[in-house]
Amino acid sequence: MLLFLFRLLSKLPLPALHALGATLGEMAWWTSASYRNRLRDNIRRAGFPDQLKSAIREAGKSVLELPFVWCARQDRVVASASMEDWDLVQATLDANRGVIFLTPHLGCFEILAQVVSFRLPLTVLYRPPRKAALKPLIEGARARTSLALAPANLSGVRMLLKAVKQGGAIGLLPDQVPQQGEGVWADFFGKPAYTMTLPAKLQQMTGAPILLAYAERLPHGKGFVLRFVPFTHTLGDTPAQQARAINAAMEELIARCPSQYFWSYNRYKTPAGAASPTQQEEAK
């Protein structure tokens, strides 16, 4: 049923989906207190309270653009996105050292992987969605391009490592909360967040450069702009320093279009079995 609905919605033009999505975002805001509180608290903590109204609408757009991104014809999806600074990506690839793309939950991150993989083979870290009904939608959409899915386990890490060592491109969402034992606590907009250590480990093991990327949603359903930005922070020596450097880079990227960040995400949760920041400090 969900697959049928997504395919039906994918026939609509993107402006219509974004208009409906904006309304959906406002409905979610008024009908769910937990959603409302988390979104409001997170955007205020980050210092963007003036973006709240826009963020409510952009959150809804991020949901209703998914049928288009996942189920519309591939030529429609690719045509909706333009690129800036691709020469930076190409120069990095030409060095044959591989590339590690990092993007936060900003804008339409789903279209980013699809459009990049339309130009070159890309391996991305993939964690199956909690809702089983979404799995065939996501995997079916990603199978349309030269996009390999690396599961969030040891075999997936090996896939990522192999791709980079062969001079290929990989992608990760570093603001996704990792599982127990796969992260460290590092500040994210002034509050400790359990942060994955994998991106820095892969960089250290391969020497591959890190590039930041995001797909900004244009107003009135006019499409998306994919942007690529150099990673300029020093990773440091310890996992905590490295995680904080990557979080700082994500904060700077989010500040470019803060209304389009996924503020309702439970970024500050403690994974099952992991020590809280307080417990970690007490154990030192």
N, C-alpha and C positions, 0 to 999 in steps of 0.2 A: 504493500500500500504506500509506504513512504517513497519507494523508488518510483512508483507511478506518479505520485504527487510532485516529486522533484523534476521528473521529466516533463510533466505538464507545465510547471512553472518556468522551466528553462526556455520555453517557447516565447515567453514574454520578453520585451525589450528591457535592457538593463535599467533605463530611467524609470520604468514602471516598477521594477523590482526594488529599486532603491527608495522610491516614494512609499511603497507599501512597507518596506523595512523600517523606514523612519517612524511610521505610525506604530509598527510592532514594537519598536524600542520604547516608545512612550507608554504603550500599554503594559509592557513588562515592568517598567519603572513604577507605575502606579499600583500594580497588582501583586508585587512580591516585595515584602519588607526586607527580607534578607538580601535580595539582589540589590535593592535600592541602597541599603546601608553600606554594603561592601563597595559598590561603585563610587558612592559619594565619599566614603572614608579614604579610599585609595587615591582618588584624583585630588582630594584636598591635601593629603599627605605629600603627594608629589609636587604640590605647588601650582596646580592648574585649576583652581576652583572656578575661574571664569569660563572654562571650557566644558563645564558640567552639562549645560543644556545641549550643546552640540554632541557631546559624548553619548548622551542618552539616545539620540537619533542615529548616530553612527554605529552604535552597538546593534541596533535593529537592522541596519543596512548590511552589516557583516554576516547576518544570518540569512537574509533573503537573497543575497548575491551568490550563495553557495549552489543553488540549483543551476544557475547560469555557468558558474566556474566548473562544476562537476559534470553536468549533463548536456549543456549546449554543444553544438558542433565545434570541433576544435578550431576551425578557421575563425569562427565568431569569437571564441575566447581569446585567441592570440591577437586578433585584430583590435580587441578592446584595450590592449596594453601597449604603451610606448616605453622606450627605454632612454635613460640618461646615463652617461658615463660608462657605456659598454666598453669603450676603449681601455678603461682601467681594468676591466675583467680580462679582455683579450690580451693585454700586455702581461698580466699575471699568468695567464695560461701559457703564453708563448715561452715563458721561462722554464716550463716543464717541471715545476716543483709542486704542482697541484694547487688547489685553493680550498680554503675552508670558509664557506658562507655562513654568517651568523645573522639571524633576523629575529627580532622580538615579535610578540603577538601584536603587530602594528599594521594597520591598513588591511589589505587583502593578501595575507601571507600565503594563502592557498594558490592564488594565481601566480605568485612569484616563482614557485617551484615548477609549475607547469610551463610557463613561458621560457624560463631559463633552460629547462630540459628539452624544449623544442629546438634550441640552438646547439646544445651539447649534452652528452651523457651526464647525469647527476644522480648521486646517491644521497638519500636523506634519511635521517634517523626517524623512525616511525614507531609510535605507541598506539596500538589499536584503541579506538574510542570505547568508552564505557558502554554506550548503547550499541548492541550488536547490529541493529538495523542500519546503522550508519556505515558499518564496515564495508559492505559491497559497493556503496556509493563512493566512498573515498578511494578504495583500492581500484575500482573500475575506472574512475577518472584519472588516476595517476598512471594506470597501465597504458593510457593512450599515448604517452610520450616516452622518451628514452629516460625514464625515471625509475631508479631502483629503490626499493624500500628496505632499509636496514632495521630489523627489529631492535627494540630497546633491551638487548641482552648481549651476552658475550659474542655470540655469532654475528650480531649486528655491528658491534665494534670492530670485529675483524674485517667485515665488509667495508666499513668506512676507511680503515687503515690501509687496506689493499688498494682501494680506489685512489687515495691520495698518493700512495707510494708509486703508483703508475702514472702520476701526473694528472689525475682526474679531479673532478669537483665534487664536494660533498656539502651538505647543508644541515644545520641544526638550529633549533629554537632554544637558545640558552636561558630564557626566562621561564622555561617549563620546569615545574618542581620535580626533581629527580626522586627516585626511590631511595629507601634507607641504604646508607653506605656509599651512595653514588654522588654525594655532594658535601658541601661545607656551608656554614652560615656566613653570609657576607651582606653588607648593607645594600639595600636597593631602595632608593629614595628615602634614605634616613632610617630604615627599619631592617633588622636582620631578616634575610630571606634564604631559605635552603636552596643553594645554587649548585648546578652541575659542574663537575670538574673536568668532564670529558673534552670540551673544546681545547682547553689549554694543554691537556695531555697529548692530544692528537697533534697539536702544533709542535710541541717539544719533541715528539717521537719522529716527526717527518720533516720539520723545518718549513712546512707549507705556510704561506702567508694567509692571514685572516682578512677577509673582506666583509664589510657590513652591507646589508641589503634590506630594502623594504619596498612595498608597493602601495603608494598613496592613492586613496580613492578620490577621484575628481568629483566636484559638485554636479548635481542634476543628472547623475548617471552617465556622464561623458566618458567613463572608462577609468583607467588606472595609469599611473606613471611609475615605472620601476626605476629605483635609484640605487646606486652603488657608491659606497663610501669607504675610504681606507681606514684601517684600524690603527690608531696612533698611540694607544696606551702601552705602557711597559707592563708586561705580564707579572714580573716579579718572580720570586723563588719558591714561595710556599703556595699550596692550594688556595688558602684563604686570600692571599694577595692577588692571585690570578683570577679568582672568582670575582673579587671586588673590581679589578680592572675591566673585566668583561661587563659587569653590571654597570659600571660608569659609562662604558661605551653605549650600552643599551639606553641608559638614561638620556644621553645626548641625542641619540637617534629618535627617541620618543618625543623629545622636546621640539622636533621639527614639525610634527603634526599631532599634538597631544590628544586631541579629541578622538583620534582614530585608534588609540591603544585599547586593549582588552582589559579595562579597569575592573570589571566584575570578576575577573579570574582570582581564585583564592591563592594568590602568590605567596602569602606569608604563613601558609599552613605548615604544620610539622608532620612529615611522613610517618606512617605507622612504624613504630619501633625505633625511630630516630630520637636522639636526645634533643631537647629544646635548647635554644640559645643560652638560657639561664643555667640549665643542667650542664651544658658543655663548659661554661665558664667556671662553674663550681668544681668540675672534675679536674681542672688544670692545677 
